[in-house]
């Protein structure tokens, strides 16, 4: 384990109350090809994440280190857990969203819309009503690096919702590369990243916010925050409504109003993050080839 010192930049006094200045950023593991999709299992006291291009999922256990969780993961990317604690995973290679049942069997949540294959589901979140929301950019079909090169069948790169009773629908269709997504603590706002600048220098690099209405209808879209440098990828929300997002040079913390509060600096490009630990006050960060962790004075909003 190595430590990253002098890791904090404070742009707003409020960020000091959200960090533990004496807590160093710890590198827990390196050796990934593209680390993504961290998800915490509080009932088992371990973290699982994807190594997308290496086609595997890894698991970190405190005191024991890292081992292989799933050797052939179908180029898994984003992960979360549903309200029953089951693992929900976005798979690039198979172009689907799956759920891992308690007995280890795999259930397909979504792989098509309107009879056509999805692009390559990227990140996913489960709302308290059991609905599954995911983004579907084209990263996994652009090349064979983290999926399989293919022509898109969908009309674009969309945000989807799977109803608890069944049925899949598009809830947002005006993104270039929809990426990370998360709900506000009261689930009245859905935040979605657009990382279109990853393949177009003039593309979007912001997080948008939507009001969430009945039946999953989204309204009143607005740009919540522009992310510089790089693009926003994955992010999470704490119990106070602050958004902790990935960026090219670390993790940026944004207030519920979108004000840039501060940054946790990292030596690698950050892809995603999640809150974990016994009190959900430890930030686990996937960044290019590594897994990092740091204790903060905030608690993650998403359960379990």
BASENU-54509 format. One record per residue (C-alpha): x, y, z. Coordinates in steps of 0.25 Angstrom, whole numbers, padded with zeros to 4 digits, always signed. Last residue first. Layout:
<torros>
XYZ
...
</torros>
This chain:
<torros>
-0109-0004+0002
-0111+0007+0000
-0108+0020-0007
-0106+0033+0001
-0091+0032+0004
-0086+0038+0017
-0077+0051+0017
-0065+0054+0026
-0055+0046+0017
-0047+0034+0018
-0038+0031+0006
-0037+0019-0004
-0030+0016-0017
-0031+0005-0027
-0022+0006-0039
-0019+0004-0054
-0028+0016-0059
-0034+0022-0046
-0044+0014-0038
-0047+0021-0025
-0053+0016-0012
-0057+0027-0003
-0059+0023+0012
-0070+0029+0020
-0080+0019+0017
-0081+0016+0032
-0076+0002+0032
-0067+0004+0019
-0072+0009+0006
-0075+0021-0003
-0073+0019-0018
-0064+0024-0029
-0062+0024-0044
-0052+0027-0055
-0041+0035-0049
-0029+0039-0058
-0016+0036-0050
-0007+0043-0040
-0019+0047-0031
-0023+0060-0025
-0036+0061-0016
-0043+0073-0021
-0051+0084-0015
-0064+0092-0014
-0068+0094-0028
-0082+0100-0027
-0093+0091-0034
-0105+0096-0025
-0104+0082-0018
-0090+0085-0015
-0079+0079-0024
-0067+0071-0020
-0057+0068-0031
-0049+0054-0030
-0036+0054-0037
-0028+0059-0049
-0036+0055-0061
-0049+0056-0054
-0058+0047-0045
-0070+0052-0038
-0074+0054-0023
-0088+0061-0023
-0092+0067-0010
-0106+0064-0006
-0104+0064+0009
-0105+0049+0009
-0094+0048-0001
-0096+0046-0016
-0087+0037-0025
-0080+0039-0038
-0075+0032-0051
-0069+0038-0063
-0068+0053-0064
-0059+0058-0075
-0045+0063-0075
-0040+0076-0068
-0050+0082-0065
-0064+0077-0062
-0076+0086-0065
-0087+0086-0055
-0102+0084-0053
-0106+0087-0068
-0121+0087-0068
-0132+0078-0071
-0146+0082-0067
-0153+0068-0068
-0151+0053-0066
-0163+0044-0066
-0160+0032-0057
-0174+0028-0055
-0177+0040-0047
-0167+0051-0048
-0151+0052-0047
-0146+0066-0048
-0133+0065-0057
-0119+0069-0055
-0107+0069-0065
-0093+0067-0062
-0083+0072-0072
-0072+0069-0083
-0080+0072-0096
-0072+0070-0109
-0063+0080-0116
-0051+0071-0115
-0059+0059-0119
-0056+0045-0115
-0055+0047-0100
-0062+0061-0101
-0076+0053-0101
-0074+0050-0086
-0089+0053-0083
-0091+0051-0068
-0105+0048-0063
-0111+0054-0049
-0125+0050-0046
-0133+0059-0036
-0145+0056-0027
-0138+0043-0022
-0138+0049-0008
-0123+0046-0006
-0121+0052-0021
-0120+0041-0031
-0108+0036-0038
-0103+0034-0053
-0089+0032-0060
-0088+0032-0075
-0097+0037-0086
-0089+0039-0098
-0095+0049-0108
-0108+0051-0100
-0121+0056-0105
-0130+0043-0103
-0134+0043-0089
-0144+0034-0082
-0144+0023-0092
-0153+0011-0088
-0151-0003-0083
-0163-0012-0079
-0165-0021-0067
-0173-0018-0054
-0161-0012-0047
-0159-0003-0059
-0146-0003-0067
-0141+0012-0069
-0132+0016-0080
-0122+0027-0083
-0119+0028-0098
-0108+0027-0108
-0114+0028-0122
-0124+0022-0132
-0121+0008-0126
-0114-0003-0135
-0100+0002-0134
-0090-0005-0143
-0080-0014-0136
-0066-0015-0130
-0066-0024-0118
-0064-0020-0104
-0053-0013-0096
-0042-0012-0107
-0050-0018-0118
-0054-0004-0124
-0065+0006-0124
-0075-0005-0119
-0072-0004-0104
-0071+0011-0104
-0085+0013-0111
-0093+0020-0099
-0104+0013-0092
-0107+0019-0078
-0115+0011-0068
-0127+0012-0059
-0133+0000-0052
-0147+0002-0045
-0148-0005-0031
-0156+0006-0025
-0144+0011-0017
-0137+0014-0030
-0126+0005-0035
-0114+0011-0042
-0106+0007-0054
-0093+0010-0062
-0088+0007-0076
-0098-0001-0084
-0092-0004-0098
-0100-0001-0110
-0113-0008-0108
-0118-0019-0117
-0131-0016-0125
-0145-0021-0123
-0151-0008-0118
-0140-0008-0107
-0131-0019-0105
-0121-0025-0094
-0129-0022-0081
-0130-0029-0068
-0123-0042-0071
-0123-0051-0059
-0109-0058-0056
-0108-0070-0046
-0099-0068-0034
-0109-0074-0024
-0112-0061-0018
-0115-0055-0032
-0106-0047-0040
-0113-0037-0048
-0110-0033-0063
-0110-0021-0072
-0107-0024-0086
-0098-0022-0098
-0092-0036-0097
-0077-0030-0098
-0080-0017-0091
-0087-0023-0079
-0094-0014-0068
-0095-0020-0055
-0106-0022-0044
-0101-0029-0031
-0112-0033-0022
-0114-0026-0009
-0129-0027-0008
-0131-0012-0011
-0122-0014-0024
-0107-0013-0024
-0098-0005-0033
-0088-0008-0044
-0082+0000-0056
-0073-0007-0066
-0073-0022-0069
-0064-0027-0081
-0072-0040-0082
-0068-0043-0067
-0059-0055-0070
-0051-0057-0057
-0061-0052-0047
-0057-0048-0033
-0042-0050-0035
-0034-0046-0023
-0029-0034-0015
-0024-0032-0001
-0027-0040+0012
-0027-0029+0023
-0039-0022+0017
-0045-0030+0005
-0043-0025-0009
-0050-0032-0020
-0047-0032-0035
-0056-0033-0048
-0050-0038-0061
-0050-0035-0076
-0036-0029-0076
-0042-0017-0083
-0052-0014-0073
-0045-0017-0060
-0058-0016-0052
-0060-0014-0037
-0064-0022-0024
-0062-0016-0010
-0063-0025+0003
-0069-0025+0017
-0079-0036+0013
-0091-0029+0018
-0086-0015+0014
-0083-0020+0000
-0077-0007-0007
-0078-0005-0022
-0067+0000-0031
-0070+0002-0046
-0057+0004-0053
-0042+0000-0054
-0036+0000-0068
-0024-0009-0070
-0022-0012-0055
-0009-0015-0049
-0010-0006-0036
-0016-0008-0023
-0020-0002-0010
-0014+0012-0012
-0017+0020+0000
-0021+0035+0000
-0016+0040+0014
-0026+0044+0025
-0020+0056+0033
-0028+0066+0025
-0041+0058+0028
-0051+0064+0018
-0065+0069+0017
-0064+0080+0027
-0052+0086+0019
-0060+0085+0007
-0070+0096+0012
-0058+0106+0012
-0059+0107-0003
-0048+0104-0013
-0040+0095-0005
-0030+0086-0011
-0026+0073-0005
-0016+0061-0008
-0004+0067+0000
+0000+0052+0002
-0003+0040-0007
+0001+0028+0001
+0005+0014-0004
+0000+0000+0000
</torros>
